[in-house]
Amino acid sequence: MQLRHSLKLGLLSAVLFLLISCKDQTANIGSQAPDIAAFDLQGNKVELSQFAGKKLLINFWSETCGICIVEMKLLQQFSQNYPNTLQLLAINIDGERGNTQAVVEKNQLTLPIVKDQLNITAERYQLVGTPTSFLLDSKGKILYKFEGLIPENELRTFFEEK
C-alpha cells in the first residue's frame, strides 16, 4: 500500500513538473519558436528541428472547424504549386477525442499532420482558437501569427518568397 501511494505521489509530482515547465516556453513574434510536443499519425515523435533550414508554416486546426479544413486544402494546393519554398506542419489539437486519420482520409489531405495529444503545444503557442498559424524563418524564429483564416494573397506571398 505504501509503495502504491509513493508511486502515485511520484507520478503526480512528475506531471506537475511537466505542466509547470511547459509554461516556460511561449510563442512571441521575433522570438525562437517553442518546442512542439506532437506525434505524427503513425505515433512517431515530431520535433521542430526536423524542419530546420527552410521557412515553416505551423497551422493549428481542429476536426470540427470547417474553415480549418478549407485552409488546409488551400495550404496543400499552394505547397504543391510551390514545392520548395515553404514547409508546412498542421497540428491537430483534438487530442484523444478525435479521429484525425479519418478526417485526413476523407479530405484527401497529404500535408504533414501531427497531433498535440496533451495540448502542451497549444499551450506553449497560447492558442485561443482555430485556425491559428505561425510563420517561422529558416532558423525557427517566429515572423508572423495569424488567428483565423490567412488571407489568400498573403499565403501566396509566403509561398512565392525565396
N, C-alpha and C positions, 0 to 999 in steps of 0.2 A: 504494500500500500504506500509506504514512504517513497519507494522508488518511482511509482507511478506519479505521485504528487510532485516529486522533484523533476521528473521528465516533463510534465505539463508546465511547470513553472519555467523550466529552461526553454521550452518551445515558445511560451508566451513572451519571454524576455527577447528571444531572437526576432520574433515578429515585430515587437515594439521597436527594437533597434532598427530593423529594416524600414519600418514606416517613418521613423524619425529621420533616418539618413536619406530617405527619398526626397524629403522636403529641402535638403541642402542644395539640390540641383533645380534650377528654374530656367525657363526659356525667355531670354531677353534679346531684343533686336540689338545687334552689334556684339553680342557675346557668343561664346562657344556653345553649341547646341548640347543639351543634356543627353546623357546616355539613354538608350531605349531599353526597355525590359520586355521583349517581344519574341514570339516564336512563329516560324512560318507554318503553313497548313499541314506540313509533314511532321511538325514537332521539333524542328531544329531551331536553336537559338540564333537570333539575328542581331547584329551589332552595327552601329553607325560606321565603325572602322571599315566594314565591308564595302562602303560606298565612297571611300576617300578618293580624292583625285579629280572628281567631277562635281558639278553642282548637283544638288539633290532637292527634290520637292517632296516633302513629307505631307501626306494627306490623311488626316484623321476622319474616319467615317463610321456610320452605324448602319446596320442592315435595315432598320425601319425608316431610314432617311432617304426618301425618293430623290431629292436633289443631290445627295451624295453619290448615288448610282449614276445619275446623269453626268456629274462632274468626273467620276472615274472613267466613264466611257469616253468623255472628251479628252481626258489626260492620256488615255490609251491611244486614241486616234493621233494626238499630237506626237506622242512617243514613236509611233510607227512612221509618221511623216518626217520626223527629225530624230533619227535613231541614235545619234552620237553626241547630242548636246546636253541633255539633262536626264538625270536618273530619277526614277520615281519609287516611292515607297508608300503604299496605302496601309494605314494602321487601323484595324478594326477594334473598336472599344467595347464591343458587346460581351466580352468575357465568355464565360461558360454557357450563358443562356441562349446564345445564337448558334445558328448553323451556317457559319461563314462559307464553308465549302459548297453548300447547296446554292447560296446566293451567287457565288463566283461562277459556278457552272451554268446556272440559269441565265446570267447576264453575259456569259462568254468573256469574262474578264481575264486578261493574261498578264496584267502588270503585277509586279511583286506585291503580295499581300501578306501581312502578318497580323497576329492577334496580340493585343495588350490584355492578357488574361486577368491580371490583378489590378488593372488601371493605374499601375505605377507610372507608366509613360505619360498617360493622360494627365496625371497629377503634376509630373515634372514640367509638362508643357502648359500648365494652367488652363486646361481645356474647359470651355464654358458650354459649347455646343458643337454640332457637326453640320456641315463640313467645316473643318479648320485646317489650314495649310501653313507650312513654314518652308521658305526657300532658303537653303544653305549654300554657301560658297564651297569651293573645292576643298577648303580646309576645315569645314564644319562650322563656320561662323554663320549665325542667323542674319539674313539680309532683310527678309520681309515676313510678316504674319498676316494671314487673311482669315477673317471669321466670316463664314458664309461662302457662297459661290465665287470663285475667282473670275473676274471679267475675262471673256474670251480674248480680247485684244491684248490684255496683259499676259495671259498664258502664251499667246503667240510670240510676244516679245521675249519671254523667258526661253522658249524653245529655239528661237532664231538666233539668240545671242551666242557667241562662241566663247 
